[in-house]
Structure formats: structure tokens, C-alpha cells
């Protein structure tokens, strides 16, 4: 199956696809929920955070993809070879990722709950709990035997339709009272303005969840392998022919990652502008099961009341595309991790397909149950974003190790690439430090008893004048 890589852009286009499957997953929870929530709370001032989150993490994604192409290893076959202690057959990185990814299921619970709410609004004859359960079964049936090509086509169609509608809404806003100006965009791009302290936590979660996250970087390897990049490169050989093929297919992967990054960055900015221009101006912040109706205001205020149904249909597809592509990825990620710790033989096709099929039903049912216990989909998605930020740290460590310990000298990138790579590493580590700091701060606030004076009289019983901040 060894094949020479295309050398012209036109020839490369037919081999693109892995990055766009990631885009289908990214645009759902990150852009539709977390990004608009940040825009609704902060206005335009924090737009640079969202753009940075899309741009800086792609270099780590490229390093993981490069390793998959030149080694042919799956994500956890590679992570299991990181230096450090092991428990049984699994390395420390594998076990920690399994723990964090198990906790991250809360995020998908928020998304499947959002899909259920949308269908309840469109078809109120059934409660959202019923629709949530139905969607869990539907997405499982689509994925449990889904092959790569099917996943790629469905992801592209769903994200394409909603992308066109969202950009139409951004243009439509300019003809309403919520029109934004060049000064607003300039404020959003001025990173030296900082981020208001009150929304730092939301900004951290949004940074972690927009653009490619840690789990999505890990999933990228499976799509590259299933698309055939590594197989076409062939087993590693210290020959000029193999080196030329490896460089060629890595170049194709660069284009795949770059073009998909352009797509999800533009979508991210569009969602943020709608949240900042329309929701922030009205003091509306998506929360609880009213999230969908509040988000729909971005569209009804820009295009008219007729757009609410169109938004709901579009929002269904964008969230369902996340469920669809995320379930395809999670069933592979966990199966691979189970193989790394010795629970299954991931290299055996029959064992791998059985594990993916079982997890394809287990995960969405779990997500639906989580939604019934945790009622706020925005909270669930933002918690998932914070966990994603922590997973990114392990992914960064792996990327650095792959770059400097396992990359053949013949594939060493140019200095410009390394500059971008280290900017990405530094930004992600800084994000993780901030995430831990905010988590500790919130924990201390939750366990610290209130001062005696404040405990004597509850603020809601004070006159309004006494509740206002003193100047």
C-alpha cells in the first residue's frame, strides 16, 4: 500500500480529511457554547484569547501527527513509551489520561443534553429527557460499525451547512442595533488589555476547549492512520526513498491541519462576535436548560424571528456533529488505552472492532445519565474544558519527547517550525498553571466559612443601596 505523496496542492486536496473530522468535534461544544458564553460575559475584550487558543495548539497537533506518520504507532502505543514509571503494562501517561478522560465525559453529557433540549423545543410532544435518550441510541447506531470514510463525509456535511448560516448571521448583525464596529474588533485583538478578573475562569475553560484540545490531538492520530498516511509512507527505513515519502506525507498532513485550523478559527471568531455583540449588549449569558433559547437570540436579533427555527435546526446539526465525531474518537481512544494497559489486543482487528462497538453504546448512554444528574449544560462543558487544559500538559510532554527523542534526524524541521512549537508549549503550560490556580482558589472559597458579620444578615435582605459596591 506504499504510495508516493502528491507534490502539488491540487493532488493533496483529495487526501485531506482528518483535520476536518476534528473541526466537526471542535465547533460544537467549544464554539457554540463556551465561546459564546465568554463573549456574552466579557464583550469583545477577550476575543484575542479565543483566537490564540485556535492558533497556538496546532504545532503540538502537528508533532503528534508527524510521529504517527513516521512510526505508524497509535496514540497510546506512543504515550506508553514515554519515560517514567509503569503500573502493569500501562505507563504513567496512559493511566493519568484514562482518569482525566473518564472525568471529561461530563462535557459530552452537556452536549447530548443540549441536543435533547433543542429537539424538545422543535418537537415538544416529548420531554427533553426522552429526546436525549433517543439521541444516545441514534449516535451509537451510526458509530458502532462506522468506517473512516463515512465519518469523514458526515462530519464535513454537518459542519459545512451550519458554517454558512453562522456567517450569514454575523453579516446580518450589522443591519441591527447590535452592529459592531472596527473599534470593537480592535479592542478584541488588543491582548495587552488583559482579561477581567471576573471571567478568568471562563476564559481558561474556553482556551482549553476551543481549537484543538488534548483529546482531539490524540484523536488526530487515529484519523491520520485510518486515512492511510502512515501506510502509504511505509515502515521506517533509513533510506532516501523512505525519507522522501515521509517528508511528502508529513507535508500533506501540514496542509490538512492548516486548512482545518483556518475553518475552525473563523467559526470560533464568528461565534464569539455574535455572543459579544448580541448577548453581552442585552446582559444575557447562556445557562442551564435555557442555554439554547438564549443562544438563539444571537440569530433572531440579527436575522429576525423567523431565524429561530433555522438556528435550532443548525444548532442541532453542529452539536450532533460533535457527538458523532467525538464518539467515533472516544471509542477509539479508550480502546487503544485499554490495549496499552493489557485489557484488549488493540492490534487485533476483531478485538479492536468489538471494543469500539461496545464503547459506541456505553459512552452516549453514560453521557445521557450524566445530563440527568447535572442539569446545567454550560457548566458541564466548561468543566470539560478545564480538564482538557490539563490533558494538554501530558500531550505537550509527549510532543516534546517525540520531537527531540524519537524523530529521525532526516525529518528535523526548520527553525521557524521550532519557534512556533515552543510558543505553543509555553502557552499551554501557562494555561495549565492558571487552570490549577483558579481551581484551588474556587476550592478555598467553597470550604472557607463566611465572616461572622456577613453571616448575620443575608445580602438579599439588605436595602438595594446597601448591596451596591462602595466607591
Secondary structure, 3 states (H helix, E strand, C coil): CCCCCCCCHHHHHCCCCHHHHHHHHHHHHHHHHHHHHHHHHHHHHHHHHHHHHHHHCHHHHHHHHHHHHHHCCCHHHHHCCCCCCEECCEEHHHHHHHHHHHHCHHHHHHHHHHHHHHHHHHCCCCCHHHHHHHHHHHHHHHHCCCCHHHHHHHHHHHHHHHHHHHHHHHHHHCCCCCCCCHHHHHHHHCHHHCCCHHHHHHHHHHHHHCCCCHHHHHHHHHHHHHHCHHHHHCCCCCCHHHHHHHHHHHHHHHHHHHHHHHHHHHHHHHHHHHHHHHHHHHCCCCCHHHHHHHHHHHHHHHHCCCHHHHHHHHHHHHHHHHHHHHHHHHHHHHHHHHHHCCCCCCCCHHHHHHHHHHHHHHHHHHHHHHHHHCCCHHHHHHHHHHHHHHHHHHHHHHHHHHHHHHCCHHHCCCHHHHHHHHHHHHHHHHHHHHHHHHHHHHHHHHHCCCCHHHHHCCHHHCCHHHHCCCC
